[in-house]
């Protein structure tokens, strides 16, 4: 799953997203669950000079050192080793 922070959406002026009807179980030691804010489809990102279109779940993450965007298996399959 691809994950984007809410604050990153704010910085990119992404204001429209779809509802996400499921809770997610986090891969932390306490395996807490979180309710995503929503999801985005067809978000264009550029990595290494290549443009990719991804879908991502939006989470409200407070951690200062956290990455603004986490790319998972869906992106790895799309990137196809580029």
For each residue, the residues with C-beta under 8 A, 3 or more apart:
1: 24 57 72 73 74
2: 54 55 56 57 69 70 71 72 74 75
3: 56 57 58 59 69 70 72
4: 8 9 40 43 56 57 58 59 68 69 70
5: 8 9 58 59 60 61 66 67 68 69
6: 9 10 37 58 59 60 61
7: 10 11 61 68
8: 4 5 11 12 68 69
9: 4 5 6 12 14 15 17 40 58
10: 6 7 13 14
11: 7 8 68
12: 8 9
13: 10
14: 9 10 17 40 43
15: 9
16:
17: 9 14 37 38 39 40 58
18: 38 39 40 41
19: 38 39
20: 36 37 38 39 57 58
21:
22: 36
23: 33 34 35 36
24: 1 33 34 35 36 57 59
25: 31 32 33
26: 31 32 33 34
27: 31
28: 31 32
29:
30:
31: 25 26 27 28
32: 25 26 28
33: 23 24 25 26
34: 23 24 26 59 60
35: 23 24
36: 20 22 23 24 39 57 58 59
37: 6 17 20 58 59 60
38: 17 18 19 20 57 58
39: 17 18 19 20 36 55 56 57 58
40: 4 9 14 17 18 43 55 56 58
41: 18 55
42: 53 55
43: 4 14 40 53 54 55 56
44: 51 52 53
45: 51 52 53 54 69
46: 49 50 51 52
47: 50 52 79
48: 82
49: 46
50: 46 47 79 82
51: 44 45 46
52: 44 45 46 47 75 78 79
53: 42 43 44 45 78
54: 2 43 45 71 74 75 78
55: 2 39 40 41 42 43 74
56: 2 3 4 39 40 43 69
57: 1 2 3 4 20 24 36 38 39
58: 3 4 5 6 9 17 20 36 37 38 39 40
59: 3 4 5 6 24 34 36 37
60: 5 6 34 37
61: 5 6 7 66
62:
63: 66
64:
65:
66: 5 61 63
67: 5 70
68: 4 5 7 8 11
69: 2 3 4 5 8 45 56
70: 2 3 4 67
71: 2 54 75 76
72: 1 2 3 75 76
73: 1 76 77
74: 1 2 54 55 77 78
75: 2 52 54 71 72 78 79
76: 71 72 73 79
77: 73 74 80
78: 52 53 54 74 75
79: 47 50 52 75 76 82
80: 77
81:
82: 48 50 79
